[in-house]
């Protein structure tokens, strides 16, 4: 049972939110030389709760719509399989999703009380988007945009909770964080192409077609690195973050393989694995680069 719940909340994918929060905290420490440990812990708990909520509700609605019954599962796509395999009941997954949403909302409400209206706007977006993601957002072609905005707002909201203000540096870093989340969702949409179409979803892969979408993939790492390099040139990010360029070969390898095997589910698994690795490496490098700048 414990294994089933760990599988349902997709524990390894929670690292994306951990990295986004860590970027916000690192920049807050860099720019203000102060960090509230309690606020930091609460931020991690709240953000991870909202992340778990959207994944659980996504599993529930995909099962209800039939997507999970026809999707071919891989380690990175096709849902968790806990509902089609009967490991958990649909009602328990739905209730758990709502429970995590409430936990995130309560922590967010506390920050609204201590930090004010700006956090209220971010929290309102988060709650509405989490609940409507699987039933509405991905059905109107906004899934990748939502994930990008989510990653950006986590960074900005984390910083604001610590500092009580916005800053150009954290907004710039938030854009990078959002794109790092979006590239993973985009890549993982390829093996779900047919199942998502049957379920009424409209991902970028569906809107563009797999062949054209495969050629578009390179735009994501290019946009990420252009934003990072621009940030360094404008002194919005420390030069240490340029070490993230070391992950570029991973993205180029994915691009070459994806163009040739975009319709081969088995061939896509290494692409998805490398895309996740690329996203994590770049994100962690930003955190470390900012912390090194703060320390030295």
Number of C-alpha atoms within 10 A of each C-alpha: 8 7 9 16 16 12 16 23 24 18 14 10 16 16 13 23 22 18 25 32 28 24 30 30 30 27 28 27 20 18 16 12 12 12 17 12 10 8 15 19 10 16 25 19 17 21 27 23 24 25 25 26 28 24 23 28 27 23 28 25 17 22 19 14 14 15 23 25 18 16 21 16 16 18 10 22 18 23 27 23 21 21 21 17 10 10 14 16 13 20 10 12 23 17 15 18 26 21 16 22 25 17 18 26 20 14 18 24 17 14 22 18 11 11 17 14 12 16 24 17 12 17 23 14 14 25 19 10 17 25 19 16 21 20 17 14 20 20 18 12 17 17 22 22 16 20 23 22 20 27 25 26 26 28 30 31 29 27 29 21 26 22 21 15 12 14 15 12 19 27 19 19 26 27 21 27 33 25 25 28 27 23 25 25 22 21 28 23 23 27 27 24 21 16 20 25 16 13 17 14 24 19 25 24 24 19 13 13 13 20 16 15 20 24 15 15 20 16 11 17 23 13 13 20 17 13 18 26 19 14 21 16 12 11 11 18 25 22 17 17 23 18 14 19 15 12 19 15 12 18 21 14 14 23 21 15 15 25 17 14 15 22 16 12 16 12 15 23 18 16 24 26 17 20 26 23 16 23 25 20 18 26 25 19 21 30 22 18 22 24 19 15 16 17 10 5
